Amino acid sequence: MSRDKLDKILDEIRPALERDGGNLNLVKYDEKKGIVEVSFQGACAHCPLADITLKNLIEAEIKSQMPEVKEIRAV
């Protein structure tokens, strides 16, 4: 269930990334540790602002809807 919820949240975030020519994929979700791993694609993969996007957009949105998530990592 948590994986489905996470997928739904990422689907909500994707349009913002796609507008800039990028995207992201869910690589792994470790429910026990509360760690989500994502990979950036397209323009986001080499963007110098990817870390800011990760923390200020992706991590903030996921944590607001899933407080059990402790950390989001780009891999």
Secondary structure in CASP SS format (residue, H / E / C, confidence):
PFRMAT SS
TARGET T0000
AUTHOR 0000-0000-0000
METHOD secondary structure of the structure
MODEL  1
M C 1.00
S H 1.00
R H 1.00
D H 1.00
K H 1.00
L H 1.00
D H 1.00
K H 1.00
I H 1.00
L H 1.00
D H 1.00
E H 1.00
I H 1.00
R H 1.00
P H 1.00
A H 1.00
L H 1.00
E H 1.00
R H 1.00
D C 1.00
G C 1.00
G E 1.00
N E 1.00
L E 1.00
N E 1.00
L E 1.00
V E 1.00
K E 1.00
Y E 1.00
D E 1.00
E C 1.00
K C 1.00
K C 1.00
G C 1.00
I E 1.00
V E 1.00
E E 1.00
V E 1.00
S E 1.00
F E 1.00
Q E 1.00
G E 1.00
A H 1.00
C H 1.00
A H 1.00
H H 1.00
C C 1.00
P C 1.00
L C 1.00
A H 1.00
D H 1.00
I H 1.00
T H 1.00
L H 1.00
K H 1.00
N H 1.00
L H 1.00
I H 1.00
E H 1.00
A H 1.00
E H 1.00
I H 1.00
K H 1.00
S H 1.00
Q H 1.00
M C 1.00
P C 1.00
E C 1.00
V C 1.00
K C 1.00
E E 1.00
I E 1.00
R E 1.00
A E 1.00
V C 1.00
END
